[in-house]
Every structure is written in C-alpha cells, then in structure tokens.
Amino acid sequence: MSKKNIIAAAFVAAVSTLIAAENPMVGGAPMYANKNIVQNAMQSKDHTTLVAAVKAAGLVGTLEGKGPFTVFAPTNAAFEKLPTGTVDTLLKPENKEKLAGILTYHVVAGKWTAEQLADKIKAGNGSAELKTVNGETLTAKMDGDSIVLTDEKGDTARVVIGNVMQSNGVIHVIDTVLMP
C-alpha cells in the first residue's frame, strides 16, 4: 500500500469515527444532531412504543418544537417491564391526558448533557432534583459512571445511552419507564 493510500485510509477512518461519535447509533439507526427529537426517535427500532405513545398523547408537535428539551427516552424493553396491558390501556384515546402526563414526566426543559447532569449532582452533594415539564420532580444520582433517575414513587431508571444530541435538545436513553 502506498503512503498516499495509507494516509487516505487513515483519513477515512478518522472521519468515520468522528461521524459515528457525532451521530450515535440508537436502535440500529444513526441519530443525527441536525434532526429533531421526533425525527430521530422514529428511526430507532428500540423506541417504537415511545413513538406510538407520543403520537397517541398528541405530543409530536411539542417535541418537534424549538425546545430545547432533555428527554429521558424509555426503550421498548422499558415499556415491557410495565404490568401486562398497561401500555395498551394508556394508548386508548380516553387515557390521552394520563399518557401525556407520564411522557412529560420524562422531559426537562433545557439541554442537559450527561456531564452537566453529573456536575449538578456533584454540586448537590450526590443528588439533583430535576423539574419535569409536567411539573413534578425526578431525582438524579450517580452510580459509578452512570446516571440513575428516581421517580416520586422510588422506582429507578438508568441512563444506558447518554448525550444523543438533537437539533432541539438531547436524548438520554433509559431502561425503565418512570411514573409520576
């Protein structure tokens, strides 16, 4: 391999690494920082239940809005942890308001990166209260290098993929649905 080809290959590898870092894979799809929360979530195979819930709750327009928003996005597996029938019941039109309340409990105004959340936790002597869009509170703590959220009932969710940047905020993928 010529020196020119080696340099070209190294350049391609470096650019590919940079693109992957800026556009992390979630649910088998790249998440593009120039797309909004809904556009990216719709591409993730791991978030089909969340997308269906956002549509059923009438929150698509909000989450496509300017923001910025920090969304703690439960995976399909997180929704599967709920008691049997819960998701189907919540998706019914008569439960739209309740569903919207649960979903907005996963949203915080502003763009909070994992590093900013960790700093807030440190400044709070090990915990930080996060006011959600629905008006209630989540408590964030560190568990090693992971951020763990506790809902008002004492249940916890772990951030499994952090800092998925969006044009209107940031998504942190979580492993459990939080309940207000």
matplotlib code that plots the C-alpha trace (Angstrom):
import matplotlib.pyplot as plt

x = [0.0, 1.4, 2.0, -0.8, -3.3, -2.3, -3.0, -6.3, -7.3, -6.4, -8.3, -11.4, -11.2, -10.8, -13.8, -15.9, -15.0, -15.9, -19.2, -20.1, -19.3, -21.5, -24.3, -24.5, -26.4, -29.7, -32.0, -29.9, -30.2, -27.8, -29.2, -28.4, -27.8, -29.4, -32.8, -35.3, -36.3, -39.2, -37.4, -34.6, -36.8, -38.9, -35.8, -34.9, -36.2, -35.8, -38.3, -41.4, -43.5, -42.4, -43.1, -46.6, -47.2, -46.0, -48.4, -51.3, -50.7, -50.6, -47.1, -45.5, -45.8, -44.3, -41.3, -40.7, -40.7, -37.8, -37.1, -34.5, -35.6, -33.9, -35.8, -35.2, -36.4, -37.5, -36.8, -39.4, -37.9, -38.6, -42.3, -42.4, -41.5, -44.8, -47.7, -49.4, -51.9, -50.6, -49.3, -52.4, -54.6, -52.6, -52.7, -56.5, -58.0, -59.7, -56.3, -54.6, -54.2, -52.8, -50.4, -49.3, -48.6, -46.4, -44.5, -43.9, -42.5, -39.6, -38.9, -37.0, -36.8, -33.3, -30.5, -28.8, -25.9, -24.7, -21.7, -23.9, -26.2, -23.2, -21.9, -25.4, -25.4, -21.9, -22.9, -26.0, -23.8, -24.8, -28.2, -30.0, -33.7, -34.9, -38.2, -40.1, -42.3, -45.4, -44.4, -43.2, -39.7, -37.1, -34.0, -30.7, -27.8, -24.6, -24.0, -20.4, -20.2, -24.0, -26.7, -29.7, -33.1, -35.6, -39.2, -41.5, -42.6, -39.0, -38.5, -35.3, -34.2, -30.6, -29.3, -27.9, -27.1, -26.4, -25.8, -27.8, -27.8, -30.8, -31.4, -33.9, -32.2, -30.7, -32.0, -30.7, -31.9, -33.2, -34.0, -37.3, -40.4, -40.7, -44.1, -45.2]
y = [0.0, 3.4, 6.2, 8.1, 5.2, 4.8, 8.5, 8.3, 5.2, 6.9, 10.0, 7.9, 6.0, 9.3, 10.9, 7.7, 7.7, 11.4, 10.9, 7.9, 9.9, 12.8, 10.5, 7.7, 4.6, 4.0, 1.2, 0.3, 3.8, 6.8, 9.7, 12.9, 16.1, 18.2, 16.3, 16.9, 14.6, 13.1, 12.6, 10.7, 8.7, 7.5, 5.8, 3.8, 0.3, 0.4, 3.3, 2.2, 2.1, 5.6, 7.0, 5.4, 6.9, 10.3, 10.2, 9.0, 11.7, 14.4, 15.5, 15.2, 19.0, 19.8, 17.6, 18.8, 22.3, 24.6, 23.5, 22.9, 19.7, 17.0, 13.7, 10.6, 8.1, 4.7, 1.8, -0.8, -3.1, -0.5, -0.3, -4.2, -4.1, -2.4, -4.7, -6.6, -4.4, -1.1, 0.2, -0.9, 0.9, 4.1, 4.2, 4.4, 7.8, 8.2, 8.0, 10.6, 13.1, 10.4, 9.3, 12.8, 13.3, 10.2, 11.2, 14.8, 13.3, 12.2, 15.7, 18.5, 22.0, 22.9, 20.9, 18.9, 16.8, 13.9, 16.0, 18.9, 16.5, 14.9, 18.4, 19.3, 16.0, 16.8, 20.3, 18.9, 16.6, 13.5, 14.2, 16.7, 17.5, 17.9, 19.7, 17.9, 19.5, 18.0, 19.9, 17.0, 16.1, 13.4, 12.9, 12.2, 10.5, 8.8, 5.1, 4.8, 6.4, 6.0, 8.5, 7.0, 8.7, 8.1, 8.9, 10.1, 6.6, 5.5, 3.5, 4.0, 4.2, 4.1, 6.1, 3.5, 5.8, 9.4, 12.6, 11.8, 15.3, 16.7, 19.9, 20.8, 19.2, 16.0, 12.4, 10.1, 6.6, 4.9, 1.3, 1.9, 3.9, 6.5, 7.2, 10.5]
z = [0.0, -1.0, 1.5, -0.2, 0.2, 3.8, 4.5, 2.6, 4.6, 7.9, 6.9, 6.0, 9.3, 11.3, 9.6, 10.1, 13.8, 14.1, 12.3, 14.5, 17.6, 16.5, 15.3, 17.8, 16.9, 18.8, 18.0, 14.9, 13.4, 13.4, 15.4, 13.6, 15.6, 12.8, 13.2, 16.0, 18.8, 17.0, 13.6, 15.3, 17.7, 14.7, 13.2, 16.4, 16.4, 20.2, 20.6, 18.6, 21.7, 22.8, 19.4, 19.4, 22.8, 21.8, 18.8, 21.0, 23.6, 21.0, 21.8, 18.4, 17.7, 21.1, 20.7, 17.2, 18.5, 19.2, 22.7, 23.9, 25.7, 27.6, 27.0, 29.1, 26.5, 27.7, 25.3, 24.2, 26.8, 29.4, 28.4, 28.5, 32.2, 33.0, 34.1, 31.3, 29.5, 30.8, 27.5, 25.6, 28.2, 28.1, 24.3, 24.3, 23.4, 26.8, 28.6, 26.4, 29.4, 31.7, 29.0, 28.3, 32.0, 32.1, 28.9, 30.0, 33.3, 31.1, 29.7, 31.3, 29.9, 28.6, 27.1, 29.9, 28.8, 30.9, 32.0, 33.1, 35.0, 36.7, 37.7, 39.1, 41.1, 42.4, 43.4, 45.1, 47.3, 45.5, 44.1, 41.9, 41.6, 38.0, 37.5, 34.6, 32.1, 33.8, 37.0, 39.1, 40.1, 39.2, 41.4, 39.6, 41.3, 40.1, 40.4, 39.3, 35.9, 35.3, 35.9, 37.7, 37.9, 40.7, 40.3, 43.0, 43.8, 44.4, 41.2, 39.3, 35.6, 34.4, 31.5, 29.2, 26.3, 27.1, 25.1, 21.9, 20.5, 18.6, 16.9, 19.7, 22.7, 23.9, 24.5, 27.2, 26.6, 29.8, 30.8, 32.8, 32.4, 35.2, 36.8, 38.3]

ax = plt.figure().add_subplot(projection="3d")
ax.plot(x, y, z, "-o")
ax.set_aspect("equal")
plt.show()
